Amino acid sequence: MKPTLWLRVASILTLIHALLHTIGGVFGKPKDEQVPVIDAMKAHQFLVMGSPRTYWDFFFGYGLILGICLLVEAVLFWQLGDIAKTQPKLVRPILAAFILAFCGTAIIAGRYFFLAPAVTEVIIAGCLVGAYITAGRQAVA
């Protein structure tokens, strides 16, 4: 496979990850046993740099930020696929950074969240590794 195809697959998987995280994770309906915890997170405000916030504000806000970051990564992987067609070696350092990021995220997701996002992150990292390797082998057009 060529790096562009690996990056297209990574892009689509990252887009799906962004959508499922945002729709299911951030805006999803909590299970009955989660409601008291969420209510407690919303109940107590404290000042953070002069602004009143709750733990729910942080939880919800970070969830939205992650959704946006995943969406931007999906777009970026698609664009890197275009660059890889003519300058494959140029994308390798960028891919290396994202490989490390997705591997780290997979570890964190497995430790602090649950299996599905961890597996998704590993698969995306695998696609990026495929793009990295094939970009090193591909001759410049």
Beta strands, then each sheet from edge to edge (+ up, - down):
strand 1: 46-48
strand 2: 51-53
sheet 1: 1+ 2-
end
